[in-house]
Amino acid sequence: MLAAAARLFATQGIGATGMEQVAEEAPVSKRTLYAHFRTKNDLVIAHLQGLAQSGATLEAVLTREDVPPRDRIRGLFDQPVADAAPVRGCPFIDAAVEFPDPESAVHSYAREQKLRMVRLITAVLTELGCREPLPLAEQLATLADGAASRAMVLDDPDYGRHARAAAEVLLDHALREGTGQD
């Protein structure tokens, strides 16, 4: 059911996808679908949770201990699924846009994921020796989110190269500052 929902959400958007369509695509009865997901919001949140746990999001690179810290930051600017056509952008931003009420459960979950992303970036920057990691983490998250959005709009999976170049400048500056080399 979640795989069917993910396919439909990716191709036609969350708002345009009905529960009946998900049941047909799964294929399961509507009764079975509603037994697992009482509401569409429940289905959307389960979908987003699955994405967050799958390692198929931009944030996943930040927790990889087998990748050097600076490369983890660079990885924020790579599309998680390079061969995806069309480019989908950030599913959490997509969900927040489709559920604009900040009090909605879906919007709240998307916000939690975006705040988690900043915490993960902050931890990597701390590992790199950045003296003030939080402001830089916010800047890098903004670059990554902007690059993902533009990659989707322009259907350019390599669009992150522009944000990566800006991130390198910010990192170089912050790390020189941290060592007193400025």
Secondary structure, DSSP 4 states (H G I P E B T S, - for coil): -HHHHHHHHHHH-STT--HHHHHHHTT--HHHHHHH-SSHHHHHHHHHHHHHHHT-SGGGGGG-TTS-HHHHHHHTTS-SSTT-SS----HHHHHHHHS--TTSHHHHHHHHHHHHHHHHHHHHHHHHT-SSHHHHHHHHHHHHHHHHHHHHHHT-TTTHHHHHHHHHHHHHHHHHHHHT--
